[in-house]
Amino acid sequence: MKAPELEKMTTPELLDQLKSGERWNRTHARRVLADRPTDEVISATAKWAESADARGLIDAIGIYETHEVVEPVLLQEDAPVAGLPGPRLRDARRGLVERPAAGGADAARGASGG
């Protein structure tokens, strides 16, 4: 099987590769998305996530995390993803909520006086 030319794909096409049955396609699509401009990727991911299943939402959260962007819609307690089953989705959401602010844990501790 010939590998797809991911670098030539549009951002929405790369996001669709995350649904591929081929692990190579999914893994390398994430890498290419990580190298694309944040505004472009986040905008496309927001649209893509509207129709994503639980696995796709985990991918979307991972993309936001890679680009160091917090998406409040995915983190709210009443968000559509909040009620989806599965520990991986809950853990993905929790990881974004508990992640230290930019500057790392030391900066977060310093800001709180600890």
N, C-alpha and C positions, 0 to 999 in steps of 0.2 A: 504494500500500500504506500502510495506516495504521500509524503507529508505536505500539508497545505502551506502556502506561502503567507504566513501570518503577518509579516511586516507590510505586505501589500493590501491587507484587508482594512476596511473601515472599522472604526471603533464599535459600532453596532454588530458588525460581522464577527469581530473578536469576542464580544460578549456572547454571541450565539455559540461560539466554539466551546464555551464553558458547559454547554449541554451535550457535548460530544461523548460518545461511548469510548473514545480513545483517550487514555490518560495523557499521552504526549501532547495532544491538541489542547487539552484543558490546562496543563501545566505551562506550556509555552505561551498560550494566549494570555495567561495571567502575567507572565514576564513582559510581554509586549505591552500590555495595558499599563503596567507599572512604569514603563518608559515614556508613555504618551503624556501630553500636557494635562495637568490635573483638571482644569476647567472642562476640557473636552470629554475626558473620561467620566467625570462625576455627572455631567449633564446627561450623557448617554446611559450611564448606569441607573440614574434615577428613573428614566423612562423604561428601561429594560426591567427593572425590579418590580414595576407595577403589575407585570403579568408573570413574575417568576414563582416557581414552586419553592418549597422549603430549602432544597439544595441550592437553588439559585439565589435565595435570600442570604444564605451563608456566604456564597461567593460575593454578593453585593456588599455585605458588611466587610468582608476581607478586602475588597477593592477600596472602600472608603478608608479602612485602616491603613492600607498601603500608601494612600495619598494623604494620610494624616488629616482627614476631613471627618467631622462628626455629622451624621445625618440624623437630626432629631426625630424625624418621622419613624425611623426604624427602632428608636430607643424608647419611645414613650410607652408607658404601661398599657395604654389602650390602642397601641399600634396594631395594624393587621397581623404583623409577625409575632406579636406578644403571645397569642394563643396557639401558635403552631406547636405541634408536639416535637419532642426530641431534645436531648441534652446538648447536642452540638449547636443548635440554633440559640438556645438559652446561653450557652457558654460564649458564643460569638458576641451576642449582645452585651453580656456582662463584661467581657474583655474590653469593649469600647467604652463602657460606662466607667470602669475602674481604672482605665489607662491614665497615667500621670499626664499633666499638662505639658505642653512643649517645654523643653528644657530638662525633662527627666524628673525622676523622683526627688533628687536633691533640690531642684528648683521648687517643686511642690511643697516639700518640707520647709524650705526656707521661707516661702510665702506664708505658711501657717504659723511660723515662729517656732517650729519644732526642730 
